[in-house]
């Protein structure tokens, strides 16, 4: 296993924004080419929440976009939210002083010996020795996205 995919990449890949192309391209390679990366199905629930509550995406638009990806039935999708992973996620959150939601991909990365979490979340940082946080979106594109997002949020 090479990595775990986090919520932010899923969200960015599913609505119009400056980084959508790169995020969607990365996701497509995982889905199409079978890159050894797990995509927890819970990331789609998180992406829907982020898209509709924080990014202003219409609920029907978010649902349609996410549903279309889920209909691929990729072998990369991981659906087990076992009690032990939730307990591990809570421990990770406490130990690393991060949100409990961020503890879940760390817990999965440790369980599946995946050295990378693909994420845009800057809280998953270098203090976590067992995994590396990697943003698959080029820095210049991600900077453009963050500026676009800042402007969008200021308008709302």
CNS distance restraints for C-alpha pairs under 8 A (distance, minus, plus):
assign (resid   1 and name CA) (resid  36 and name CA) 5.05 0.50 0.50
assign (resid   1 and name CA) (resid  37 and name CA) 5.98 0.50 0.50
assign (resid   1 and name CA) (resid  38 and name CA) 7.64 0.50 0.50
assign (resid   1 and name CA) (resid 112 and name CA) 6.63 0.50 0.50
assign (resid   1 and name CA) (resid 113 and name CA) 6.74 0.50 0.50
assign (resid   1 and name CA) (resid 114 and name CA) 5.07 0.50 0.50
assign (resid   1 and name CA) (resid 115 and name CA) 7.93 0.50 0.50
assign (resid   2 and name CA) (resid  35 and name CA) 7.90 0.50 0.50
assign (resid   2 and name CA) (resid  36 and name CA) 5.39 0.50 0.50
assign (resid   2 and name CA) (resid  37 and name CA) 5.58 0.50 0.50
assign (resid   2 and name CA) (resid 114 and name CA) 5.01 0.50 0.50
assign (resid   2 and name CA) (resid 115 and name CA) 6.12 0.50 0.50
assign (resid   2 and name CA) (resid 116 and name CA) 6.29 0.50 0.50
assign (resid   3 and name CA) (resid  36 and name CA) 6.89 0.50 0.50
assign (resid   3 and name CA) (resid  37 and name CA) 4.65 0.50 0.50
assign (resid   3 and name CA) (resid  38 and name CA) 6.36 0.50 0.50
assign (resid   3 and name CA) (resid 109 and name CA) 6.85 0.50 0.50
assign (resid   3 and name CA) (resid 114 and name CA) 4.84 0.50 0.50
assign (resid   3 and name CA) (resid 115 and name CA) 6.07 0.50 0.50
assign (resid   3 and name CA) (resid 116 and name CA) 4.48 0.50 0.50
assign (resid   3 and name CA) (resid 117 and name CA) 5.34 0.50 0.50
assign (resid   3 and name CA) (resid 118 and name CA) 6.73 0.50 0.50
assign (resid   4 and name CA) (resid  37 and name CA) 5.47 0.50 0.50
assign (resid   4 and name CA) (resid  38 and name CA) 4.83 0.50 0.50
assign (resid   4 and name CA) (resid  39 and name CA) 6.04 0.50 0.50
assign (resid   4 and name CA) (resid  40 and name CA) 7.68 0.50 0.50
assign (resid   4 and name CA) (resid 105 and name CA) 6.41 0.50 0.50
assign (resid   4 and name CA) (resid 108 and name CA) 7.37 0.50 0.50
assign (resid   4 and name CA) (resid 109 and name CA) 6.24 0.50 0.50
assign (resid   4 and name CA) (resid 114 and name CA) 6.89 0.50 0.50
assign (resid   4 and name CA) (resid 116 and name CA) 6.44 0.50 0.50
assign (resid   4 and name CA) (resid 117 and name CA) 4.75 0.50 0.50
assign (resid   4 and name CA) (resid 118 and name CA) 6.07 0.50 0.50
assign (resid   5 and name CA) (resid   9 and name CA) 7.18 0.50 0.50
assign (resid   5 and name CA) (resid  10 and name CA) 7.92 0.50 0.50
assign (resid   5 and name CA) (resid  37 and name CA) 6.90 0.50 0.50
assign (resid   5 and name CA) (resid  38 and name CA) 6.23 0.50 0.50
assign (resid   5 and name CA) (resid  39 and name CA) 5.09 0.50 0.50
assign (resid   5 and name CA) (resid  40 and name CA) 7.22 0.50 0.50
assign (resid   5 and name CA) (resid 105 and name CA) 7.65 0.50 0.50
assign (resid   5 and name CA) (resid 117 and name CA) 5.95 0.50 0.50
assign (resid   5 and name CA) (resid 118 and name CA) 4.93 0.50 0.50
assign (resid   5 and name CA) (resid 119 and name CA) 6.58 0.50 0.50
assign (resid   6 and name CA) (resid  10 and name CA) 7.04 0.50 0.50
assign (resid   6 and name CA) (resid  39 and name CA) 7.39 0.50 0.50
assign (resid   6 and name CA) (resid  40 and name CA) 7.88 0.50 0.50
assign (resid   6 and name CA) (resid  43 and name CA) 6.28 0.50 0.50
assign (resid   6 and name CA) (resid 105 and name CA) 6.76 0.50 0.50
assign (resid   6 and name CA) (resid 117 and name CA) 6.85 0.50 0.50
assign (resid   6 and name CA) (resid 118 and name CA) 5.96 0.50 0.50
assign (resid   6 and name CA) (resid 119 and name CA) 5.14 0.50 0.50
assign (resid   6 and name CA) (resid 120 and name CA) 7.92 0.50 0.50
assign (resid   7 and name CA) (resid  11 and name CA) 6.23 0.50 0.50
assign (resid   7 and name CA) (resid  43 and name CA) 4.69 0.50 0.50
assign (resid   7 and name CA) (resid  44 and name CA) 6.94 0.50 0.50
assign (resid   7 and name CA) (resid  46 and name CA) 5.96 0.50 0.50
assign (resid   7 and name CA) (resid  47 and name CA) 5.44 0.50 0.50
assign (resid   7 and name CA) (resid 119 and name CA) 7.27 0.50 0.50
assign (resid   8 and name CA) (resid  12 and name CA) 6.07 0.50 0.50
assign (resid   8 and name CA) (resid  47 and name CA) 6.76 0.50 0.50
assign (resid   8 and name CA) (resid 119 and name CA) 6.13 0.50 0.50
assign (resid   8 and name CA) (resid 120 and name CA) 5.70 0.50 0.50
assign (resid   8 and name CA) (resid 121 and name CA) 6.97 0.50 0.50
assign (resid   9 and name CA) (resid  13 and name CA) 6.06 0.50 0.50
assign (resid   9 and name CA) (resid  23 and name CA) 5.83 0.50 0.50
assign (resid   9 and name CA) (resid  27 and name CA) 7.82 0.50 0.50
assign (resid   9 and name CA) (resid 118 and name CA) 7.53 0.50 0.50
assign (resid   9 and name CA) (resid 119 and name CA) 6.13 0.50 0.50
assign (resid   9 and name CA) (resid 120 and name CA) 6.65 0.50 0.50
assign (resid  10 and name CA) (resid  14 and name CA) 6.54 0.50 0.50
assign (resid  10 and name CA) (resid  23 and name CA) 7.48 0.50 0.50
assign (resid  10 and name CA) (resid  24 and name CA) 7.93 0.50 0.50
assign (resid  10 and name CA) (resid  27 and name CA) 7.54 0.50 0.50
assign (resid  10 and name CA) (resid  43 and name CA) 7.07 0.50 0.50
assign (resid  10 and name CA) (resid  44 and name CA) 6.87 0.50 0.50
assign (resid  10 and name CA) (resid  47 and name CA) 6.07 0.50 0.50
assign (resid  11 and name CA) (resid  15 and name CA) 7.11 0.50 0.50
assign (resid  11 and name CA) (resid  44 and name CA) 7.85 0.50 0.50
assign (resid  11 and name CA) (resid  47 and name CA) 4.60 0.50 0.50
assign (resid  11 and name CA) (resid  48 and name CA) 7.11 0.50 0.50
assign (resid  11 and name CA) (resid  50 and name CA) 6.97 0.50 0.50
assign (resid  11 and name CA) (resid  51 and name CA) 6.18 0.50 0.50
assign (resid  12 and name CA) (resid  16 and name CA) 7.97 0.50 0.50
assign (resid  12 and name CA) (resid  17 and name CA) 7.30 0.50 0.50
assign (resid  12 and name CA) (resid  19 and name CA) 6.77 0.50 0.50
assign (resid  12 and name CA) (resid  20 and name CA) 5.49 0.50 0.50
assign (resid  12 and name CA) (resid  23 and name CA) 6.22 0.50 0.50
assign (resid  12 and name CA) (resid  24 and name CA) 7.71 0.50 0.50
assign (resid  13 and name CA) (resid  19 and name CA) 7.63 0.50 0.50
assign (resid  13 and name CA) (resid  20 and name CA) 4.72 0.50 0.50
assign (resid  13 and name CA) (resid  21 and name CA) 6.99 0.50 0.50
assign (resid  13 and name CA) (resid  22 and name CA) 7.68 0.50 0.50
assign (resid  13 and name CA) (resid  23 and name CA) 4.76 0.50 0.50
assign (resid  13 and name CA) (resid  24 and name CA) 4.37 0.50 0.50
assign (resid  13 and name CA) (resid  27 and name CA) 7.45 0.50 0.50
assign (resid  14 and name CA) (resid  20 and name CA) 6.97 0.50 0.50
assign (resid  14 and name CA) (resid  24 and name CA) 7.27 0.50 0.50
assign (resid  14 and name CA) (resid  62 and name CA) 7.18 0.50 0.50
assign (resid  14 and name CA) (resid  65 and name CA) 5.78 0.50 0.50
assign (resid  14 and name CA) (resid  66 and name CA) 6.70 0.50 0.50
assign (resid  15 and name CA) (resid  20 and name CA) 6.74 0.50 0.50
assign (resid  15 and name CA) (resid  51 and name CA) 7.91 0.50 0.50
assign (resid  15 and name CA) (resid  57 and name CA) 7.30 0.50 0.50
assign (resid  15 and name CA) (resid  62 and name CA) 7.42 0.50 0.50
assign (resid  15 and name CA) (resid  65 and name CA) 7.69 0.50 0.50
assign (resid  16 and name CA) (resid  20 and name CA) 6.16 0.50 0.50
assign (resid  17 and name CA) (resid 145 and name CA) 6.80 0.50 0.50
assign (resid  17 and name CA) (resid 148 and name CA) 7.73 0.50 0.50
assign (resid  18 and name CA) (resid 141 and name CA) 6.94 0.50 0.50
assign (resid  18 and name CA) (resid 144 and name CA) 6.59 0.50 0.50
assign (resid  18 and name CA) (resid 145 and name CA) 5.24 0.50 0.50
assign (resid  18 and name CA) (resid 148 and name CA) 7.41 0.50 0.50
assign (resid  19 and name CA) (resid  23 and name CA) 6.21 0.50 0.50
assign (resid  19 and name CA) (resid 137 and name CA) 7.12 0.50 0.50
assign (resid  19 and name CA) (resid 141 and name CA) 5.86 0.50 0.50
assign (resid  19 and name CA) (resid 142 and name CA) 6.24 0.50 0.50
assign (resid  19 and name CA) (resid 144 and name CA) 7.68 0.50 0.50
assign (resid  19 and name CA) (resid 145 and name CA) 5.69 0.50 0.50
assign (resid  20 and name CA) (resid  24 and name CA) 5.76 0.50 0.50
assign (resid  21 and name CA) (resid  25 and name CA) 5.89 0.50 0.50
assign (resid  22 and name CA) (resid  26 and name CA) 6.13 0.50 0.50
assign (resid  22 and name CA) (resid 136 and name CA) 7.85 0.50 0.50
assign (resid  22 and name CA) (resid 137 and name CA) 5.88 0.50 0.50
assign (resid  22 and name CA) (resid 138 and name CA) 7.90 0.50 0.50
assign (resid  23 and name CA) (resid  27 and name CA) 6.20 0.50 0.50
assign (resid  23 and name CA) (resid 136 and name CA) 7.28 0.50 0.50
assign (resid  23 and name CA) (resid 137 and name CA) 6.31 0.50 0.50
assign (resid  24 and name CA) (resid  28 and name CA) 5.90 0.50 0.50
assign (resid  25 and name CA) (resid  29 and name CA) 6.26 0.50 0.50
assign (resid  26 and name CA) (resid  30 and name CA) 6.55 0.50 0.50
assign (resid  26 and name CA) (resid 136 and name CA) 7.12 0.50 0.50
assign (resid  27 and name CA) (resid  31 and name CA) 6.26 0.50 0.50
assign (resid  28 and name CA) (resid  32 and name CA) 5.69 0.50 0.50
assign (resid  28 and name CA) (resid  33 and name CA) 7.82 0.50 0.50
assign (resid  29 and name CA) (resid  33 and name CA) 5.20 0.50 0.50
assign (resid  29 and name CA) (resid  34 and name CA) 7.13 0.50 0.50
assign (resid  29 and name CA) (resid  35 and name CA) 6.81 0.50 0.50
assign (resid  30 and name CA) (resid  34 and name CA) 5.29 0.50 0.50
assign (resid  30 and name CA) (resid  35 and name CA) 4.74 0.50 0.50
assign (resid  30 and name CA) (resid  36 and name CA) 7.36 0.50 0.50
assign (resid  30 and name CA) (resid  37 and name CA) 6.68 0.50 0.50
assign (resid  30 and name CA) (resid  76 and name CA) 7.29 0.50 0.50
assign (resid  31 and name CA) (resid  35 and name CA) 7.42 0.50 0.50
assign (resid  31 and name CA) (resid  72 and name CA) 7.74 0.50 0.50
assign (resid  31 and name CA) (resid  74 and name CA) 5.69 0.50 0.50
assign (resid  31 and name CA) (resid  75 and name CA) 7.79 0.50 0.50
assign (resid  31 and name CA) (resid  76 and name CA) 6.71 0.50 0.50
assign (resid  32 and name CA) (resid  74 and name CA) 7.93 0.50 0.50
assign (resid  34 and name CA) (resid  75 and name CA) 7.58 0.50 0.50
assign (resid  34 and name CA) (resid  76 and name CA) 7.10 0.50 0.50
assign (resid  36 and name CA) (resid  76 and name CA) 7.29 0.50 0.50
assign (resid  37 and name CA) (resid  76 and name CA) 6.09 0.50 0.50
assign (resid  38 and name CA) (resid  76 and name CA) 4.91 0.50 0.50
assign (resid  38 and name CA) (resid  77 and name CA) 6.00 0.50 0.50
assign (resid  38 and name CA) (resid  78 and name CA) 6.09 0.50 0.50
assign (resid  39 and name CA) (resid  43 and name CA) 7.21 0.50 0.50
assign (resid  39 and name CA) (resid  76 and name CA) 5.66 0.50 0.50
assign (resid  39 and name CA) (resid  77 and name CA) 4.76 0.50 0.50
assign (resid  39 and name CA) (resid  78 and name CA) 5.64 0.50 0.50
assign (resid  40 and name CA) (resid  44 and name CA) 7.91 0.50 0.50
assign (resid  40 and name CA) (resid  77 and name CA) 5.82 0.50 0.50
assign (resid  40 and name CA) (resid  78 and name CA) 4.52 0.50 0.50
assign (resid  40 and name CA) (resid  79 and name CA) 5.98 0.50 0.50
assign (resid  40 and name CA) (resid  80 and name CA) 7.92 0.50 0.50
assign (resid  41 and name CA) (resid  45 and name CA) 7.39 0.50 0.50
assign (resid  41 and name CA) (resid  77 and name CA) 6.02 0.50 0.50
assign (resid  41 and name CA) (resid  78 and name CA) 5.69 0.50 0.50
assign (resid  41 and name CA) (resid  79 and name CA) 5.27 0.50 0.50
assign (resid  42 and name CA) (resid  46 and name CA) 6.40 0.50 0.50
assign (resid  42 and name CA) (resid  79 and name CA) 7.40 0.50 0.50
assign (resid  43 and name CA) (resid  47 and name CA) 5.90 0.50 0.50
assign (resid  44 and name CA) (resid  48 and name CA) 6.11 0.50 0.50
assign (resid  44 and name CA) (resid  66 and name CA) 6.74 0.50 0.50
assign (resid  45 and name CA) (resid  49 and name CA) 6.39 0.50 0.50
assign (resid  46 and name CA) (resid  50 and name CA) 6.18 0.50 0.50
assign (resid  47 and name CA) (resid  51 and name CA) 5.88 0.50 0.50
assign (resid  48 and name CA) (resid  52 and name CA) 6.03 0.50 0.50
assign (resid  48 and name CA) (resid  59 and name CA) 7.91 0.50 0.50
assign (resid  48 and name CA) (resid  62 and name CA) 6.10 0.50 0.50
assign (resid  48 and name CA) (resid  63 and name CA) 7.03 0.50 0.50
assign (resid  48 and name CA) (resid  66 and name CA) 7.60 0.50 0.50
assign (resid  49 and name CA) (resid  53 and name CA) 5.66 0.50 0.50
assign (resid  49 and name CA) (resid  54 and name CA) 7.67 0.50 0.50
assign (resid  50 and name CA) (resid  54 and name CA) 5.26 0.50 0.50
assign (resid  50 and name CA) (resid  55 and name CA) 6.42 0.50 0.50
assign (resid  51 and name CA) (resid  55 and name CA) 4.81 0.50 0.50
assign (resid  51 and name CA) (resid  56 and name CA) 6.32 0.50 0.50
assign (resid  51 and name CA) (resid  57 and name CA) 5.37 0.50 0.50
assign (resid  51 and name CA) (resid  62 and name CA) 6.72 0.50 0.50
assign (resid  52 and name CA) (resid  56 and name CA) 5.28 0.50 0.50
assign (resid  52 and name CA) (resid  57 and name CA) 4.87 0.50 0.50
assign (resid  52 and name CA) (resid  58 and name CA) 6.08 0.50 0.50
assign (resid  52 and name CA) (resid  59 and name CA) 5.86 0.50 0.50
assign (resid  52 and name CA) (resid  62 and name CA) 7.05 0.50 0.50
assign (resid  53 and name CA) (resid  57 and name CA) 7.84 0.50 0.50
assign (resid  55 and name CA) (resid 149 and name CA) 7.90 0.50 0.50
assign (resid  55 and name CA) (resid 153 and name CA) 7.68 0.50 0.50
assign (resid  57 and name CA) (resid  61 and name CA) 6.72 0.50 0.50
assign (resid  57 and name CA) (resid  62 and name CA) 6.29 0.50 0.50
assign (resid  58 and name CA) (resid  62 and name CA) 6.20 0.50 0.50
assign (resid  59 and name CA) (resid  63 and name CA) 6.07 0.50 0.50
assign (resid  60 and name CA) (resid  64 and name CA) 6.07 0.50 0.50
assign (resid  61 and name CA) (resid  65 and name CA) 6.19 0.50 0.50
assign (resid  62 and name CA) (resid  66 and name CA) 6.10 0.50 0.50
assign (resid  63 and name CA) (resid  67 and name CA) 5.82 0.50 0.50
assign (resid  64 and name CA) (resid  68 and name CA) 6.12 0.50 0.50
assign (resid  65 and name CA) (resid  69 and name CA) 6.74 0.50 0.50
assign (resid  66 and name CA) (resid  70 and name CA) 6.27 0.50 0.50
assign (resid  67 and name CA) (resid  71 and name CA) 6.07 0.50 0.50
assign (resid  68 and name CA) (resid  72 and name CA) 7.14 0.50 0.50
assign (resid  70 and name CA) (resid  74 and name CA) 7.68 0.50 0.50
assign (resid  73 and name CA) (resid  77 and name CA) 7.27 0.50 0.50
assign (resid  81 and name CA) (resid  85 and name CA) 6.55 0.50 0.50
assign (resid  81 and name CA) (resid  86 and name CA) 7.05 0.50 0.50
assign (resid  82 and name CA) (resid  86 and name CA) 6.58 0.50 0.50
assign (resid  83 and name CA) (resid  87 and name CA) 6.24 0.50 0.50
assign (resid  84 and name CA) (resid  88 and name CA) 6.12 0.50 0.50
assign (resid  85 and name CA) (resid  89 and name CA) 5.93 0.50 0.50
assign (resid  85 and name CA) (resid 104 and name CA) 6.89 0.50 0.50
assign (resid  85 and name CA) (resid 107 and name CA) 6.13 0.50 0.50
assign (resid  85 and name CA) (resid 108 and name CA) 7.03 0.50 0.50
assign (resid  86 and name CA) (resid  90 and name CA) 6.22 0.50 0.50
assign (resid  86 and name CA) (resid 104 and name CA) 6.70 0.50 0.50
assign (resid  87 and name CA) (resid  91 and name CA) 6.32 0.50 0.50
assign (resid  88 and name CA) (resid  92 and name CA) 6.12 0.50 0.50
assign (resid  88 and name CA) (resid 103 and name CA) 7.49 0.50 0.50
assign (resid  88 and name CA) (resid 104 and name CA) 7.45 0.50 0.50
assign (resid  88 and name CA) (resid 107 and name CA) 5.67 0.50 0.50
assign (resid  89 and name CA) (resid  93 and name CA) 6.11 0.50 0.50
assign (resid  89 and name CA) (resid 100 and name CA) 6.19 0.50 0.50
assign (resid  89 and name CA) (resid 101 and name CA) 7.45 0.50 0.50
assign (resid  89 and name CA) (resid 102 and name CA) 7.57 0.50 0.50
assign (resid  89 and name CA) (resid 103 and name CA) 4.12 0.50 0.50
assign (resid  89 and name CA) (resid 104 and name CA) 4.48 0.50 0.50
assign (resid  89 and name CA) (resid 105 and name CA) 7.72 0.50 0.50
assign (resid  89 and name CA) (resid 106 and name CA) 7.07 0.50 0.50
assign (resid  89 and name CA) (resid 107 and name CA) 5.37 0.50 0.50
assign (resid  90 and name CA) (resid  94 and name CA) 6.19 0.50 0.50
assign (resid  90 and name CA) (resid 100 and name CA) 5.58 0.50 0.50
assign (resid  90 and name CA) (resid 103 and name CA) 6.30 0.50 0.50
assign (resid  90 and name CA) (resid 104 and name CA) 7.81 0.50 0.50
assign (resid  91 and name CA) (resid  95 and name CA) 5.92 0.50 0.50
assign (resid  91 and name CA) (resid 103 and name CA) 7.55 0.50 0.50
assign (resid  92 and name CA) (resid  96 and name CA) 5.78 0.50 0.50
assign (resid  92 and name CA) (resid  97 and name CA) 7.84 0.50 0.50
assign (resid  92 and name CA) (resid  98 and name CA) 7.69 0.50 0.50
assign (resid  92 and name CA) (resid 100 and name CA) 7.58 0.50 0.50
assign (resid  92 and name CA) (resid 103 and name CA) 4.99 0.50 0.50
assign (resid  92 and name CA) (resid 104 and name CA) 7.92 0.50 0.50
assign (resid  92 and name CA) (resid 106 and name CA) 7.18 0.50 0.50
assign (resid  92 and name CA) (resid 107 and name CA) 7.06 0.50 0.50
assign (resid  93 and name CA) (resid  97 and name CA) 5.45 0.50 0.50
assign (resid  93 and name CA) (resid  98 and name CA) 4.73 0.50 0.50
assign (resid  93 and name CA) (resid  99 and name CA) 5.56 0.50 0.50
assign (resid  93 and name CA) (resid 100 and name CA) 4.87 0.50 0.50
assign (resid  93 and name CA) (resid 101 and name CA) 7.89 0.50 0.50
assign (resid  93 and name CA) (resid 102 and name CA) 6.94 0.50 0.50
assign (resid  93 and name CA) (resid 103 and name CA) 4.96 0.50 0.50
assign (resid  94 and name CA) (resid  98 and name CA) 6.83 0.50 0.50
assign (resid  94 and name CA) (resid 100 and name CA) 7.85 0.50 0.50
assign (resid  96 and name CA) (resid 127 and name CA) 7.46 0.50 0.50
assign (resid  96 and name CA) (resid 128 and name CA) 7.19 0.50 0.50
assign (resid  98 and name CA) (resid 102 and name CA) 6.52 0.50 0.50
assign (resid  98 and name CA) (resid 103 and name CA) 7.11 0.50 0.50
assign (resid  98 and name CA) (resid 123 and name CA) 6.67 0.50 0.50
assign (resid  98 and name CA) (resid 124 and name CA) 7.60 0.50 0.50
assign (resid  99 and name CA) (resid 103 and name CA) 6.67 0.50 0.50
assign (resid 100 and name CA) (resid 104 and name CA) 6.94 0.50 0.50
assign (resid 101 and name CA) (resid 105 and name CA) 7.90 0.50 0.50
assign (resid 102 and name CA) (resid 106 and name CA) 6.90 0.50 0.50
assign (resid 102 and name CA) (resid 124 and name CA) 7.12 0.50 0.50
assign (resid 103 and name CA) (resid 107 and name CA) 6.04 0.50 0.50
assign (resid 104 and name CA) (resid 108 and name CA) 6.28 0.50 0.50
assign (resid 105 and name CA) (resid 109 and name CA) 5.99 0.50 0.50
assign (resid 105 and name CA) (resid 117 and name CA) 7.04 0.50 0.50
assign (resid 106 and name CA) (resid 110 and name CA) 6.19 0.50 0.50
assign (resid 106 and name CA) (resid 117 and name CA) 7.38 0.50 0.50
assign (resid 106 and name CA) (resid 131 and name CA) 7.31 0.50 0.50
assign (resid 107 and name CA) (resid 111 and name CA) 6.19 0.50 0.50
assign (resid 108 and name CA) (resid 112 and name CA) 6.01 0.50 0.50
assign (resid 108 and name CA) (resid 114 and name CA) 7.88 0.50 0.50
assign (resid 109 and name CA) (resid 113 and name CA) 5.58 0.50 0.50
assign (resid 109 and name CA) (resid 114 and name CA) 4.63 0.50 0.50
assign (resid 109 and name CA) (resid 115 and name CA) 6.62 0.50 0.50
assign (resid 109 and name CA) (resid 116 and name CA) 7.15 0.50 0.50
assign (resid 109 and name CA) (resid 117 and name CA) 7.09 0.50 0.50
assign (resid 109 and name CA) (resid 131 and name CA) 6.98 0.50 0.50
assign (resid 110 and name CA) (resid 114 and name CA) 6.47 0.50 0.50
assign (resid 110 and name CA) (resid 115 and name CA) 7.91 0.50 0.50
assign (resid 110 and name CA) (resid 130 and name CA) 6.93 0.50 0.50
assign (resid 110 and name CA) (resid 131 and name CA) 7.56 0.50 0.50
assign (resid 114 and name CA) (resid 131 and name CA) 7.29 0.50 0.50
assign (resid 115 and name CA) (resid 130 and name CA) 6.92 0.50 0.50
assign (resid 115 and name CA) (resid 131 and name CA) 4.75 0.50 0.50
assign (resid 115 and name CA) (resid 132 and name CA) 6.10 0.50 0.50
assign (resid 116 and name CA) (resid 131 and name CA) 5.33 0.50 0.50
assign (resid 116 and name CA) (resid 132 and name CA) 4.76 0.50 0.50
assign (resid 116 and name CA) (resid 133 and name CA) 5.84 0.50 0.50
assign (resid 116 and name CA) (resid 134 and name CA) 6.64 0.50 0.50
assign (resid 117 and name CA) (resid 131 and name CA) 6.82 0.50 0.50
assign (resid 117 and name CA) (resid 132 and name CA) 6.19 0.50 0.50
assign (resid 117 and name CA) (resid 133 and name CA) 4.93 0.50 0.50
assign (resid 117 and name CA) (resid 134 and name CA) 6.11 0.50 0.50
assign (resid 118 and name CA) (resid 133 and name CA) 6.03 0.50 0.50
assign (resid 118 and name CA) (resid 134 and name CA) 4.91 0.50 0.50
assign (resid 118 and name CA) (resid 135 and name CA) 5.61 0.50 0.50
assign (resid 118 and name CA) (resid 136 and name CA) 6.47 0.50 0.50
assign (resid 119 and name CA) (resid 133 and name CA) 6.39 0.50 0.50
assign (resid 119 and name CA) (resid 134 and name CA) 5.96 0.50 0.50
assign (resid 119 and name CA) (resid 135 and name CA) 5.12 0.50 0.50
assign (resid 119 and name CA) (resid 136 and name CA) 7.41 0.50 0.50
assign (resid 120 and name CA) (resid 134 and name CA) 7.63 0.50 0.50
assign (resid 120 and name CA) (resid 135 and name CA) 5.28 0.50 0.50
assign (resid 124 and name CA) (resid 128 and name CA) 7.44 0.50 0.50
assign (resid 124 and name CA) (resid 133 and name CA) 6.19 0.50 0.50
assign (resid 125 and name CA) (resid 132 and name CA) 7.49 0.50 0.50
assign (resid 125 and name CA) (resid 133 and name CA) 6.16 0.50 0.50
assign (resid 126 and name CA) (resid 132 and name CA) 6.90 0.50 0.50
assign (resid 126 and name CA) (resid 133 and name CA) 7.44 0.50 0.50
assign (resid 128 and name CA) (resid 132 and name CA) 7.45 0.50 0.50
assign (resid 137 and name CA) (resid 141 and name CA) 6.57 0.50 0.50
assign (resid 137 and name CA) (resid 142 and name CA) 5.95 0.50 0.50
assign (resid 138 and name CA) (resid 142 and name CA) 6.09 0.50 0.50
assign (resid 139 and name CA) (resid 143 and name CA) 6.00 0.50 0.50
assign (resid 140 and name CA) (resid 144 and name CA) 6.28 0.50 0.50
assign (resid 141 and name CA) (resid 145 and name CA) 6.20 0.50 0.50
assign (resid 142 and name CA) (resid 146 and name CA) 6.16 0.50 0.50
assign (resid 143 and name CA) (resid 147 and name CA) 6.23 0.50 0.50
assign (resid 144 and name CA) (resid 148 and name CA) 6.09 0.50 0.50
assign (resid 145 and name CA) (resid 149 and name CA) 5.99 0.50 0.50
assign (resid 146 and name CA) (resid 150 and name CA) 6.02 0.50 0.50
assign (resid 147 and name CA) (resid 151 and name CA) 6.26 0.50 0.50
assign (resid 148 and name CA) (resid 152 and name CA) 6.14 0.50 0.50
assign (resid 149 and name CA) (resid 153 and name CA) 6.07 0.50 0.50
assign (resid 150 and name CA) (resid 154 and name CA) 6.20 0.50 0.50
assign (resid 151 and name CA) (resid 155 and name CA) 6.43 0.50 0.50
assign (resid 152 and name CA) (resid 156 and name CA) 6.67 0.50 0.50
